[in-house]
Amino acid sequence: MLVFPFAKINLGLQVLRKRPDGYHDIRSAMLPIPLCDALEAVVDESVPAGELRFVRTGIPVPGDPSSDLCMKAVDQVRKLRDLPGLRMHLHKAVPTGAGLGGGSSDAAHTLLLLDRLLGLQLSPEELRTMATALGSDCAFFLQDNPQLAEGRGEMLSPLHVNLHDHWIVVVHPGIHVSTAAVYGNMRLRSQHADLRELLTAPIASWQGTVVNDMEEYVFAKHPAIGAIKEELLAKGASYAAMSGSGSSVFGVFSKKPVGLGFAKEYAMWVFPAQVGG
């Protein structure tokens, strides 16, 4: 069975406070985008029951495959259900350390894939609990619609965002940004507006109000990332921002953009927005 773990972008990312447990409370609108990895799993009787043979191809992923979030997701399921021998293949197309949630999506889709492939009948609550244990934003990827994420990112509520007839451009400069380093060095704002309310306003009003709090530190550390945002705005984007902790930057355009010229080593994706109407 084959699934396609999708990426996300953040429409605004408010870092509200540091929690006693060391994490941060955030508020962010998370939007799925049609940039995907490919994840396949099959039952293999030649593999001993309960064991997994896992391979990765595509964009290189740092670290040993045994520590991959897909493997950890299988471990989560194994705690609740007996598993047959499995083979799993992850082909990476979503860059890592890019603020697009690729690893989290792979983990969440591993849970969904095993549930469907093996008929495990895992409840929505079981899936959410396992996803949250794997990462703060993993639970978002259990559905494919915009969500307002709060708490550590695991508290989700449906969100209507109207991007009908708009286009989204995502640019990744190939810079790996450490989320932990951003949280450890960024400056916390004293006040934040109601993000859900801000997103009900016309898109043309978002710039300067729908803000990613992490941009200040990341742009100072990596000026090339900030330059991408300015270039997207100069090319006519109604709104542009960094996604998550970076390094990807996206722009929302009212019509399909042409003539976007970025450095040849940058990756760029252009697609119609898939929400609203």
C-alpha positions as CSV (number, residue, x, y, z in Angstrom):
1,M,0.0,0.0,0.0
2,L,1.2,3.4,-1.0
3,V,0.5,6.8,0.7
4,F,1.8,10.3,0.0
5,P,2.7,12.3,3.2
6,F,2.1,15.9,2.4
7,A,4.0,19.0,3.6
8,K,2.5,22.1,5.3
9,I,3.1,25.8,5.6
10,N,2.4,28.1,8.5
11,L,0.1,31.1,8.1
12,G,1.5,33.0,11.1
13,L,3.4,31.5,13.9
14,Q,3.0,33.1,17.3
15,V,5.4,31.9,20.1
16,L,3.4,32.8,23.2
17,R,5.5,31.7,26.1
18,K,8.0,29.2,27.4
19,R,6.4,26.4,29.5
20,P,7.7,24.9,32.7
21,D,8.4,21.6,30.8
22,G,10.8,23.4,28.5
23,Y,8.5,23.5,25.5
24,H,6.8,26.6,24.1
25,D,3.1,27.4,23.7
26,I,2.4,28.5,20.2
27,R,-0.4,29.5,17.9
28,S,-0.2,28.9,14.2
29,A,-2.5,28.3,11.2
30,M,-1.2,25.1,9.5
31,L,-2.1,24.6,5.9
32,P,-1.5,21.4,3.9
33,I,0.2,21.8,0.5
34,P,0.6,19.3,-2.3
35,L,4.3,18.7,-1.9
36,C,4.7,15.1,-0.9
37,D,6.9,12.2,0.0
38,A,6.0,8.7,-1.0
39,L,5.7,5.9,1.7
40,E,5.0,2.3,0.9
41,A,4.5,-0.7,3.2
42,V,3.9,-4.4,2.4
43,V,3.5,-7.5,4.4
44,D,6.4,-9.9,3.8
45,E,6.1,-13.4,5.1
46,S,9.9,-13.8,4.8
47,V,10.4,-11.1,7.5
48,P,9.9,-12.4,11.1
49,A,6.6,-11.3,12.7
50,G,6.9,-8.0,14.4
51,E,10.0,-7.0,12.5
52,L,10.5,-4.2,9.9
53,R,12.9,-3.8,7.0
54,F,13.1,-0.1,6.2
55,V,14.8,1.7,3.4
56,R,15.0,5.4,2.4
57,T,15.6,6.9,-1.0
58,G,15.4,10.4,-2.5
59,I,16.6,13.5,-0.6
60,P,19.2,12.3,2.0
61,V,17.9,12.3,5.6
62,P,20.5,13.0,8.3
63,G,20.9,10.2,10.9
64,D,20.7,6.5,11.0
65,P,17.5,5.0,9.5
66,S,16.9,3.1,12.7
67,S,16.1,6.5,14.4
68,D,13.8,7.7,11.6
69,L,10.4,8.9,12.8
70,C,8.8,6.2,10.6
71,M,10.5,3.6,12.6
72,K,9.4,5.2,15.8
73,A,5.9,5.3,14.5
74,V,6.0,1.6,13.9
75,D,7.2,1.1,17.5
76,Q,4.2,3.1,18.7
77,V,1.8,0.8,16.9
78,R,3.6,-2.3,18.0
79,K,2.8,-1.3,21.6
80,L,-0.9,-1.6,20.9
81,R,-1.1,-4.3,18.2
82,D,0.8,-7.4,17.1
83,L,2.4,-6.8,13.7
84,P,3.4,-9.2,10.9
85,G,6.7,-8.9,9.2
86,L,6.8,-5.7,7.2
87,R,8.9,-3.9,4.5
88,M,8.6,-0.2,4.3
89,H,10.1,2.2,1.7
90,L,10.2,6.0,2.2
91,H,11.1,8.2,-0.8
92,K,11.9,11.7,0.4
93,A,10.9,14.7,-1.8
94,V,10.1,17.2,1.0
95,P,13.4,18.7,2.2
96,T,14.4,18.3,5.9
97,G,15.1,21.2,8.2
98,A,12.9,23.3,6.0
99,G,9.9,24.2,8.1
100,L,7.6,22.1,6.0
101,G,6.9,19.3,8.5
102,G,8.1,16.5,6.2
103,G,9.4,14.2,9.0
104,S,6.3,14.7,11.1
105,S,4.0,14.0,8.1
106,D,6.0,10.8,7.4
107,A,5.5,9.6,11.0
108,A,1.7,10.4,11.0
109,H,1.2,8.7,7.6
110,T,3.1,5.6,8.9
111,L,0.4,5.3,11.6
112,L,-2.4,5.8,9.0
113,L,-0.7,3.4,6.6
114,L,-0.4,0.5,9.0
115,D,-3.9,1.0,10.3
116,R,-5.3,0.7,6.7
117,L,-2.9,-1.9,5.5
118,L,-3.4,-4.3,8.4
119,G,-7.0,-3.4,9.3
120,L,-6.0,-2.5,12.9
121,Q,-9.1,-0.3,13.5
122,L,-7.1,2.1,15.6
123,S,-9.4,4.8,17.1
124,P,-9.0,8.5,16.3
125,E,-7.9,9.0,19.9
126,E,-5.3,6.2,19.7
127,L,-3.9,7.7,16.5
128,R,-3.8,11.2,18.0
129,T,-2.1,10.0,21.2
130,M,0.6,8.1,19.2
131,A,1.1,11.0,16.8
132,T,1.5,13.5,19.7
133,A,4.1,11.2,21.3
134,L,6.1,11.3,18.1
135,G,6.2,15.1,17.7
136,S,4.3,18.3,18.5
137,D,2.9,18.8,15.0
138,C,2.5,15.2,14.0
139,A,-1.2,15.1,14.9
140,F,-1.9,17.8,12.3
141,F,-1.0,15.4,9.5
142,L,-3.7,12.9,10.4
143,Q,-6.1,15.1,8.5
144,D,-5.7,17.1,5.3
145,N,-7.4,20.4,6.0
146,P,-6.3,23.7,7.6
147,Q,-6.1,23.7,11.4
148,L,-5.3,26.2,14.1
149,A,-2.6,24.6,16.2
150,E,-2.1,25.7,19.8
151,G,-0.4,24.4,22.9
152,R,2.8,22.7,21.7
153,G,1.2,22.4,18.3
154,E,-0.9,19.3,19.3
155,M,-4.1,21.1,20.2
156,L,-6.0,21.4,16.9
157,S,-9.2,23.0,15.8
158,P,-10.6,23.3,12.2
159,L,-9.9,26.6,10.5
160,H,-11.4,28.2,7.4
161,V,-8.9,29.9,5.2
162,N,-10.1,31.2,1.9
163,L,-7.4,31.1,-0.7
164,H,-9.7,30.4,-3.6
165,D,-8.2,31.3,-7.0
166,H,-4.8,32.0,-5.4
167,W,-1.4,30.4,-6.1
168,I,1.3,29.4,-3.6
169,V,5.0,29.5,-4.3
170,V,7.4,27.7,-1.9
171,V,11.1,28.4,-2.1
172,H,13.7,26.3,-0.2
173,P,17.3,27.7,-0.3
174,G,18.9,24.5,0.9
175,I,19.8,25.9,4.3
176,H,19.1,23.6,7.3
177,V,17.7,25.5,10.3
178,S,17.6,23.9,13.7
179,T,14.2,24.4,15.3
180,A,15.8,24.0,18.8
181,A,18.3,26.7,18.1
182,V,15.5,29.1,16.9
183,Y,13.5,28.5,20.1
184,G,16.6,28.9,22.2
185,N,17.6,32.2,20.7
186,M,14.5,34.1,19.5
187,R,12.9,37.1,21.3
188,L,9.5,36.5,22.7
189,R,6.9,39.2,21.9
190,S,4.8,40.6,24.8
191,Q,1.5,40.6,23.0
192,H,-0.2,38.8,20.1
193,A,-3.4,39.5,18.1
194,D,-6.1,36.9,17.6
195,L,-4.7,34.9,14.7
196,R,-8.0,33.2,13.7
197,E,-9.6,36.7,13.4
198,L,-6.6,38.1,11.5
199,L,-7.0,35.4,8.9
200,T,-10.7,36.3,8.2
201,A,-9.5,39.7,6.8
202,P,-8.6,40.0,3.1
203,I,-5.3,38.5,2.2
204,A,-3.9,41.9,1.1
205,S,-4.1,42.9,4.8
206,W,-2.1,39.9,6.2
207,Q,1.4,41.3,5.5
208,G,2.7,42.8,8.7
209,T,-0.2,41.4,10.8
210,V,0.0,37.7,10.2
211,V,3.5,37.3,11.5
212,N,5.9,34.4,12.0
213,D,7.7,35.3,15.3
214,M,10.7,33.2,14.3
215,E,11.6,35.3,11.3
216,E,13.5,38.0,13.2
217,Y,16.2,35.5,14.6
218,V,16.4,33.4,11.4
219,F,16.7,36.3,9.0
220,A,19.5,37.8,11.2
221,K,21.3,34.4,11.2
222,H,20.6,33.6,7.6
223,P,20.1,36.8,5.5
224,A,19.5,34.8,2.4
225,I,16.2,33.5,3.8
226,G,14.9,37.0,4.5
227,A,16.0,38.0,1.0
228,I,13.7,35.3,-0.5
229,K,10.7,36.8,1.3
230,E,11.5,40.3,0.0
231,E,11.9,39.0,-3.5
232,L,8.5,37.2,-3.4
233,L,6.9,40.4,-2.3
234,A,8.7,42.4,-4.9
235,K,7.4,39.9,-7.5
236,G,3.8,40.6,-6.5
237,A,3.0,38.2,-3.7
238,S,0.0,39.4,-1.6
239,Y,1.6,37.8,1.4
240,A,4.9,36.1,2.1
241,A,6.4,34.5,5.2
242,M,8.8,31.9,6.4
243,S,7.2,28.6,7.1
244,G,7.7,27.2,10.6
245,S,11.3,27.7,11.8
246,G,12.5,27.9,8.2
247,S,14.3,27.7,6.0
248,S,11.5,27.6,3.4
249,V,9.7,30.8,2.5
250,F,6.3,30.9,0.7
251,G,4.3,33.6,-1.1
252,V,0.6,33.8,-1.9
253,F,-0.2,35.2,-5.3
254,S,-3.6,36.3,-6.7
255,K,-2.7,34.8,-10.1
256,K,-0.1,32.3,-11.3
257,P,3.3,34.0,-11.0
258,V,5.7,34.1,-13.9
259,G,9.3,35.3,-14.1
260,L,10.3,34.2,-10.6
261,G,14.1,34.2,-10.7
262,F,15.9,32.6,-7.8
263,A,19.4,31.2,-7.5
264,K,19.7,27.9,-9.4
265,E,20.6,26.0,-6.3
266,Y,17.2,26.9,-4.7
267,A,14.3,24.5,-5.0
268,M,10.9,26.1,-5.9
269,W,7.4,24.7,-6.2
270,V,4.4,26.5,-7.6
271,F,0.9,25.2,-7.2
272,P,-2.7,26.4,-6.9
273,A,-4.1,26.9,-3.4
274,Q,-6.4,24.0,-2.5
275,V,-8.6,25.6,0.2
276,G,-11.4,28.1,0.2
277,G,-14.2,29.1,-2.1
